[in-house]
Amino acid sequence: MMTSTENWLPASFVHPLRVDFSESIYLRPIRASDVDIDLIAVHANRDMLWEQYGEAWGWPPVDMTLDEDLADLARHAEEIERHESFNYAILSGAEGGPDQRLLGCVYIDPPQSDEPGARPEVSWWCVADAPPALSAGLGDFVRSWIADEWPLSAPAFPFNG
């Protein structure tokens, strides 16, 4: 059950608009306009994603349509603007270019309850055929990025151990 997202981040916090993983791979807030590359990545990795998130989130559905994904990405973009939660696309290729590819996502969410000790949650995934450096280094990268750039106190990593 989602909790109120008020006060989970300082009012003055400005979320990063781009973070470089490497020279050719970067993260930025997901957009509804990413739907075509997102749908390809989600469909191609659906079983792995369901194993990771299915029980908790009921995602991704077996037959997610373009319209369903578009609505989901638009909701994520709105949540980012309101600082309710964050979905960062992991991308390669020129922004908006024909070679751009979605390689995964990083999710940064508020505590899931108002109970004392509830912590913000961070998780990530990358496509099965991601570049080896991304597959091997994404976990360490995300943990460092969150520790260095986000004002989160002791986040939990419930889906990534």
BABA-901227 format. One line per 10 residues: number of its first residue (from 1); their letters; for each residue x, y, z of N, C-alpha, C, O. Coordinates in steps of 0.1 Angstrom, whole numbers, plus 2048, in hexadecimal, padded with zeros to 3 digits. Each point is the difference from the previous one (the first is absolute). Example, Ala and Ser with C-alpha at 12.3 -4.5 7.8 and 13.67 -1.06 7.14 Angstrom:
<recs>
1) as) 884,7C7,84E,7F7,80C,800,809,80C,800,80A,800,807  7F2,80B,7F2,809,80B,800,7F8,80B,808,805,80B,801
</recs>
This chain:
<recs>
1) mmtstenwlp) 808,7F4,800,7F8,80C,800,809,80C,800,809,802,808  7F4,807,7EF,808,80D,7FF,7FC,809,80C,7F5,800,805  815,807,7FE,7FF,80A,80B,800,80E,7FA,802,802,7F4  7FB,807,814,801,80E,7FC,80F,803,7FD,809,7FC,807  7F9,80B,7EE,80E,802,7FC,805,80E,805,80B,804,7FD  7ED,803,80B,804,80C,805,80C,7FE,809,801,7F7,808  809,812,7F7,80B,800,809,80A,7F5,7FE,809,7FE,809  7F6,7FA,7ED,80A,7F5,7FF,80D,806,7F9,80A,7F9,801  7F5,812,7F9,80B,807,7FA,7FF,80F,805,7F5,805,801  817,801,801,7FF,80F,804,7FA,808,7F4,802,7FC,7F4
11) asfvhplrvd) 7F6,80E,810,7FA,808,7F6,80A,806,7F6,7FC,803,7F4  810,7FF,810,80A,807,7F8,807,7F6,7F6,808,804,7F8  7F5,7EF,80A,807,7F6,7F8,7FD,802,7F1,7F4,801,7FC  816,7FF,7FB,7FE,800,7F2,805,7F3,7FB,80C,7FD,801  7EB,7FB,7F9,805,7F3,7FB,809,801,7F4,7FE,809,7F7  80B,7EE,807,80A,801,7F5,7F8,7FD,7F3,7F7,7F8,7FF  80D,810,7F6,7FA,7FE,7F3,808,7F7,7F7,7FA,7FB,7F6  812,803,80E,808,7F6,7F8,80C,7FC,809,806,808,807  7FD,7EB,7F8,80B,7FA,808,807,7F7,7F6,7FA,7F7,7FA  813,80B,804,808,7F7,7F7,805,7F4,808,806,801,80A
21) fsesiylrpi) 7F6,7F3,7F0,806,7F3,805,80D,7FE,7FA,80A,7FC,806  7F7,807,7ED,80D,7FF,7F8,7FF,80A,7F5,7F7,808,7FF  813,7F7,7F8,800,809,7F5,7F4,7FF,7F7,7FB,809,7FA  7FF,7EA,805,7F6,7FE,7F7,7F2,7FC,806,7F6,7FE,7F9  80A,801,815,7F4,7FC,807,7FD,80B,80A,809,804,808  7EA,800,7F9,7FC,80A,809,7F2,7FE,806,7F9,7F8,7FA  804,80E,811,7F3,800,805,7F9,80D,800,807,80B,801  7EC,7F5,7FC,7F9,80D,801,7F1,7FC,804,7FC,7F4,7FE  7FC,815,807,7F3,7FD,803,7F8,7FB,7F4,802,805,7F5  7F6,7F0,80D,7F9,7FA,7F5,7F5,80A,7FB,7FB,808,808
31) rasdvdidli) 802,7F7,7EC,7F5,809,7FA,7F6,7F7,7F8,803,7F4,7FD  7F1,811,802,7F6,7F9,7F8,805,7FD,7F2,7FD,7F6,7F9  80B,813,801,806,7FF,7F3,80A,7F4,7FE,804,7FD,7F5  7FF,7FD,816,809,7F5,800,7F8,7F3,7FE,806,7F5,800  7EE,80C,7FD,7F7,7F4,800,805,7F5,7F6,800,7F4,803  804,810,7F1,804,7F6,7F6,80C,7F8,805,800,7F4,7FF  80A,812,806,80C,7F9,805,7FE,7F9,80D,806,7F6,803  7F1,810,805,7FD,7F9,80D,7F8,7F3,7FD,803,7F6,806  7F3,80B,7F2,7F8,7F4,7FD,808,7F4,7FB,7FE,7F5,803  80C,80E,7F4,809,7F6,7FB,808,7FA,80B,800,7F3,801
41) avhanrdmlw) 806,815,808,808,7FB,80B,7F7,7F8,80A,804,7F5,804  7F0,810,7FF,7F7,7F8,80A,7FC,7F3,7FA,800,7F6,807  7FB,80A,7EC,7FC,7F4,7FA,80B,7F5,7FF,7FE,7F5,803  80E,810,7F9,80B,7F7,7FF,805,7FA,80D,806,7F6,800  7F7,811,80B,805,7FC,80D,7F5,7FD,80A,802,800,80C  7F2,7FD,7EF,7F4,7FF,808,801,7F6,80B,7FD,803,80B  808,7F1,7F2,801,7F5,80A,809,805,80B,7FD,7FD,80C  80F,808,7F1,809,805,80A,7FA,80B,809,801,800,80C  7F8,809,7ED,7FA,80B,807,7F4,7FB,809,7FF,805,80C  7FA,7F2,7F0,7F5,7FA,808,806,7F9,80C,7FA,801,80B
51) eqygeawgwp) 810,7F8,7F3,807,7F9,80B,805,80A,80B,7FF,7FD,80C  805,80E,7EF,806,80B,809,7F4,808,807,801,802,80C  7F5,802,7EC,7F7,80A,805,7F1,7FA,800,7F8,807,806  806,7EE,7F4,7F2,7FC,7FE,7F8,7FF,80C,7F4,805,801  811,7F4,809,7F8,7FD,80C,7FD,80E,808,7F5,801,804  815,807,7FC,7FE,80D,808,7F8,80A,7F8,7F7,807,805  80C,7FA,7EE,7FA,80B,7F8,7F6,7FB,7F6,7F8,809,7FA  807,7EA,803,7F7,7FC,7F6,804,805,7F2,7F8,802,7F7  815,7FF,807,806,805,7F4,80C,7F8,7FB,807,7FB,808  7FA,805,7EB,7F8,804,7F5,7F5,7F6,7FD,802,7F4,801
61) pvdmtldedl) 7F3,810,7FA,7F5,7F7,7FC,805,7F8,7F4,809,804,7F8  7F1,7F0,806,804,7F8,7F5,7FF,806,7F2,809,7FF,7F8  7EC,808,806,7FE,806,7F3,7FF,80F,800,7F6,806,7FB  814,801,80B,7FF,80E,801,800,806,7F2,809,7FD,7F8  7ED,80C,806,7FF,806,7F3,808,80E,800,804,805,80A  7FD,800,7EA,807,80D,7FE,7F8,80B,808,806,808,807  7ED,7F8,7F9,7F8,80A,807,801,7FE,80F,801,80A,807  800,7EA,7FE,802,7FD,80E,80E,805,805,801,807,80A  809,7F6,7EE,80D,805,803,801,80F,7FF,807,806,809  7F3,800,7EE,800,80F,7FE,7FA,806,80D,805,80A,805
71) adlarhaeei) 7EF,7F1,7FF,7FA,805,80C,809,7FE,80D,801,809,808  806,7EC,7F8,808,7FD,80C,80C,80A,800,804,805,80A  802,7FD,7EA,80C,809,800,7FB,80F,802,808,807,806  7ED,7FC,7F5,7FB,80E,803,7FD,802,80F,803,80A,806  7F8,7EB,801,7FE,801,80E,80E,801,807,801,808,80A  808,7F0,7F2,80E,802,806,805,80E,7FE,806,805,80A  7F9,801,7EB,805,80D,7FD,7F9,80A,809,807,809,805  7EC,7F6,7FD,7F9,809,809,805,7FE,80F,801,80A,807  801,7EA,7FD,805,7FD,80D,80D,806,803,803,805,80A  806,7FB,7EB,80D,806,801,7FF,80F,802,806,806,809
81) erhesfnyai) 7F2,800,7EF,7FE,80F,802,7FA,804,80D,804,80B,805  7F4,7EC,801,7FB,803,80E,809,7FB,80B,7FC,802,80C  80F,7F8,7F0,809,7FA,80A,7FA,7F6,809,803,7FE,80B  7F3,7FA,7EF,7FA,7F5,807,808,7F3,7FF,801,7F9,80A  804,805,7EA,809,7F4,7FE,808,804,7F3,7FC,809,7F9  80E,7EE,805,809,803,7F4,802,7F3,7F8,803,7F6,806  7FC,80B,7ED,804,7F5,7F7,80A,806,7F7,7FD,809,7F7  80F,7F2,80A,80B,804,7F7,802,7F6,7F5,802,7F4,803  7FD,810,7F0,804,7F7,7F5,80F,7FF,7FF,807,80A,801  7FE,7EA,7FD,80E,7FE,7FD,801,7FF,7F1,7F9,7F7,7FA
91) lsgaeggpdq) 80E,812,7FF,800,801,7F2,80D,800,7FA,80B,803,806  7F6,7F9,7ED,80C,801,7F8,7FB,806,7F2,7F4,800,7FD  816,805,7FC,7FC,806,7F3,7FD,80F,802,7FE,805,80B  801,801,7E9,7FD,80F,800,7F2,802,804,7F7,7F9,7FC  807,811,80D,7F3,804,805,7F6,802,7F5,802,809,7F7  7F4,7EF,808,7F6,801,7F6,804,7FA,7F2,7F8,801,7F7  814,7FA,808,804,7FB,7F4,7FC,7F2,7FD,7FB,7F9,809  807,803,7EB,7FB,7F2,7FC,808,7F5,807,7FC,7F5,801  810,80E,804,808,7F6,807,7FE,800,80F,806,7F9,807  7F1,810,7FE,7FE,801,80E,7F9,7F3,805,7F7,7FA,7F9
101) rllgcvyidp) 80D,801,812,7FB,7F3,806,7FE,801,80F,809,806,807  7EC,7F5,7FE,7FE,7FF,80E,806,7F3,805,7FD,7F6,7FC  80D,80C,80E,807,7F4,805,7FB,7FC,80E,805,7F6,805  7F2,811,800,7FB,7FD,80D,7FA,80C,807,7FE,80B,7FA  7FF,7F4,813,7FB,80B,808,805,7FF,80E,804,7F6,805  7FC,816,802,802,801,80E,7F4,807,806,7FC,80A,7FB  7FF,7F0,810,7F4,805,807,804,805,80D,807,7F9,808  7F5,813,7FC,802,806,80D,7F3,804,806,7F9,809,7FB  803,7F0,80F,7F2,801,805,800,804,80F,809,7FD,807  7ED,80A,7FD,7FF,804,80F,7FD,7F3,808,7FD,7F6,7FB
111) pqsdepgarp) 804,80C,812,7FD,7F5,809,7F2,7FB,7FD,7F7,808,7FC  807,7EB,805,7F3,7FA,7FC,7F5,800,80B,7F5,7FC,7FE  80F,809,80E,7F7,802,80B,804,80B,808,80B,806,7FF  7EC,7FE,80A,803,80B,80A,806,7FA,80D,802,808,809  800,7EB,7F7,805,7FA,80C,80E,805,804,808,803,7F6  7FB,7FE,816,80E,804,804,80A,7F6,7FA,7FE,7F4,800  80D,811,7FB,80A,7F8,7FA,7FE,7FD,7F2,809,7FA,7F9  7EB,809,801,7FE,7FE,7F1,80A,809,7F9,803,80B,803  803,7EF,7F2,80B,806,7F9,7FD,802,7F1,7F8,7F8,7FB  80D,812,7FF,7FF,802,7F2,805,7F3,7F9,809,7F9,805
121) evswwcvada) 7F2,804,7EF,804,7F3,7F9,806,804,7F3,7FB,808,7F8  810,7F1,805,807,802,7F3,801,7F2,7FA,804,7F6,806  7FA,809,7ED,802,7F4,7F8,804,803,7F2,7FE,80B,7FB  806,7EB,7FE,805,802,7F2,800,7F2,7F9,7FF,7F6,806  801,80C,7ED,801,7F4,7F7,807,804,7F3,7FF,80C,7FC  807,7EB,7FE,805,802,7F2,7FC,7F5,7F7,7FE,7F4,805  802,80E,7EF,7FC,7F6,7F6,80A,7F5,800,80C,801,804  7EF,7F3,7F8,809,7F4,800,80C,801,7F7,80B,7FB,804  7F4,80D,7F1,80C,801,7F7,807,80E,802,805,805,7F6  7FA,800,816,807,80D,803,80F,7FF,7FE,805,7F4,801
131) ppalsaglgd) 802,816,7FC,80E,800,800,806,7FA,80D,7FA,803,80B  810,7F5,7F4,805,7F9,80C,804,80A,80C,7FD,7FD,80B  808,80F,7F1,804,80A,80B,7F3,804,807,801,803,80C  7F4,7FF,7ED,7F4,804,807,7FA,7F5,809,7FD,802,80B  803,7F2,7EF,7FB,7F4,808,808,7FF,80D,7FA,7FD,80B  813,803,7F3,809,7FE,80C,800,80C,80A,802,7FD,80C  7FD,80F,7EF,802,80B,808,7F4,808,805,801,80A,807  7F3,7F3,7F4,7F4,808,803,7FD,801,80E,7FD,80B,805  804,7EA,802,7FD,800,80F,809,809,808,7FB,809,807  812,7F6,7F7,809,809,807,7FE,80F,7FC,800,809,808
141) fvrswiadew) 7FD,7F9,7EB,7FE,80D,7FB,7F4,807,806,801,80B,805  7F4,7EE,7FC,7F3,805,806,802,803,80E,7FC,80A,805  80A,7EC,803,802,802,80E,809,80D,803,7FD,808,809  80E,7FA,7EF,808,80C,802,7F9,80C,7FC,801,80A,807  7F8,7F6,7EE,7F8,80C,7FB,7F6,804,80B,7FF,80C,803  7FA,7EA,802,7F6,804,80A,806,805,80D,7FC,80A,805  80F,7F0,7FF,807,805,80C,806,80E,7FE,800,808,809  805,7FB,7EB,807,80C,7FE,7F7,80C,7FC,803,80B,803  7F2,7F2,7F6,7F8,80A,7F9,7F2,802,806,7F9,80A,7FD  802,7EC,80A,7F2,801,805,800,801,80F,807,7FA,807
151) plsapafpfn) 7EF,80E,7FE,7FF,802,80E,7F7,7F6,807,7F6,803,806  80E,7F0,7F8,7F9,7F5,806,807,7FA,80C,80C,7FE,7FF  7ED,800,80B,806,7FA,80C,7FE,7F1,7FF,7F5,7FB,801  816,7FD,7FE,7FF,7F1,801,7F6,7FA,7F7,7F7,7F9,805  80A,80A,7ED,7F6,7FA,7F8,800,7F0,800,80B,7FA,803  7EA,800,7FA,7FF,7F2,7FF,802,7FC,7F1,7FD,808,7F7  808,7EC,806,801,7FB,7F3,7F9,7F3,7FF,806,7F5,7FF  7EC,80B,801,7F9,7F4,802,800,7F6,7F5,7FD,7F4,802  806,811,7F2,800,7F7,7F4,80E,7FC,7FB,801,7F8,7F7  809,80E,80F,80D,7FE,7FB,80A,7FB,80B,80C,801,7FE
161) g) 7EF,7FB,80D,808,7FB,80B,80A,809,806,807,7FC,809
</recs>
